[in-house]
């Protein structure tokens, strides 16, 4: 039996880390989604030189993310991201891999 956690307390936009985002499906009406936006830079050391990787993601409850498909657009803080990966963990939590759109 898979354990399903109630993540509502982590998605408080007033006291927590959560932000409001807008999902715009390829076909259909836009809707609001609450989650945690992660925008980290990762230094990658390859010896004498290196570079920095950028891997933005949006984490949210699986129940709220059921309508999301690859290729939908997620707008966070007025920046648009294409959803390129949907990671389901069977815990009630989803991580959306994002690609910034210009």
C-alpha positions as CSV (number, residue, x, y, z in Angstrom):
1,X,0.0,0.0,0.0
2,X,1.4,3.4,-1.0
3,X,1.5,6.1,1.7
4,X,-0.2,9.3,0.6
5,X,0.8,12.4,2.6
6,X,-1.3,15.6,3.0
7,X,0.9,18.4,1.7
8,X,-1.6,21.2,2.2
9,X,0.4,22.7,5.1
10,X,3.5,23.1,3.0
11,X,1.6,25.0,0.3
12,X,0.7,28.1,2.3
13,X,1.4,31.2,0.2
14,X,1.2,33.5,3.2
15,X,3.5,31.7,5.7
16,X,5.3,29.1,3.7
17,X,7.4,28.6,0.5
18,X,4.5,28.3,-1.9
19,X,3.7,30.5,-4.8
20,X,0.8,30.8,-7.2
21,X,1.3,29.8,-10.8
22,X,-0.8,29.8,-13.9
23,X,-1.0,26.6,-16.1
24,X,-1.9,27.2,-19.7
25,X,-2.7,23.9,-21.5
26,X,-2.0,23.5,-25.2
27,X,-5.7,23.2,-25.6
28,X,-8.1,24.5,-22.9
29,X,-8.5,27.3,-20.4
30,X,-5.7,28.5,-18.1
31,X,-6.0,27.7,-14.4
32,X,-4.2,28.5,-11.1
33,X,-1.9,26.1,-9.4
34,X,-0.2,26.4,-6.0
35,X,3.2,24.9,-5.5
36,X,6.9,25.4,-4.6
37,X,9.1,26.9,-7.4
38,X,12.7,25.8,-7.3
39,X,15.2,27.7,-9.4
40,X,18.7,26.5,-8.4
41,X,22.0,26.9,-10.1
42,X,24.4,24.0,-9.9
43,X,28.1,24.5,-10.4
44,X,29.6,21.7,-12.4
45,X,33.3,21.2,-12.0
46,X,35.1,19.6,-15.0
47,X,38.7,20.2,-14.0
48,X,40.4,23.4,-15.0
49,X,37.2,25.1,-16.1
50,X,33.5,24.6,-15.2
51,X,30.1,25.8,-16.0
52,X,26.8,26.3,-14.2
53,X,23.7,24.3,-14.8
54,X,20.2,25.7,-14.3
55,X,17.3,23.3,-13.6
56,X,14.1,25.0,-12.6
57,X,11.2,22.9,-11.3
58,X,7.8,23.3,-9.7
59,X,6.6,21.0,-7.0
60,X,3.0,20.5,-6.1
61,X,0.3,18.1,-5.0
62,X,-0.4,15.3,-7.4
63,X,-4.2,15.9,-7.1
64,X,-3.8,19.4,-8.4
65,X,-1.5,18.4,-11.2
66,X,-3.6,15.6,-12.8
67,X,-4.6,17.8,-15.8
68,X,-1.0,18.8,-16.6
69,X,0.6,17.5,-19.7
70,X,4.1,17.8,-21.2
71,X,4.3,20.9,-23.3
72,X,1.8,22.9,-21.2
73,X,3.1,26.4,-20.1
74,X,3.6,27.3,-16.4
75,X,3.8,31.0,-15.6
76,X,5.6,31.8,-12.3
77,X,6.3,35.4,-11.3
78,X,5.6,36.6,-14.8
79,X,8.1,34.2,-16.4
80,X,6.9,31.4,-18.7
81,X,8.2,27.9,-18.5
82,X,7.4,24.9,-20.7
83,X,6.7,21.7,-18.8
84,X,9.1,19.2,-20.1
85,X,8.9,16.4,-17.5
86,X,6.4,15.2,-15.0
87,X,7.9,13.1,-12.1
88,X,5.3,11.2,-10.1
89,X,6.5,9.7,-6.9
90,X,3.4,7.8,-5.8
91,X,3.4,9.8,-2.5
92,X,0.9,12.5,-3.6
93,X,3.8,14.8,-4.6
94,X,4.8,15.8,-8.2
95,X,7.9,17.5,-9.5
96,X,7.5,19.3,-12.9
97,X,10.7,19.8,-14.9
98,X,10.7,23.2,-16.5
99,X,12.4,24.9,-19.5
100,X,12.4,28.7,-19.5
101,X,10.7,30.2,-22.6
102,X,12.0,33.4,-24.2
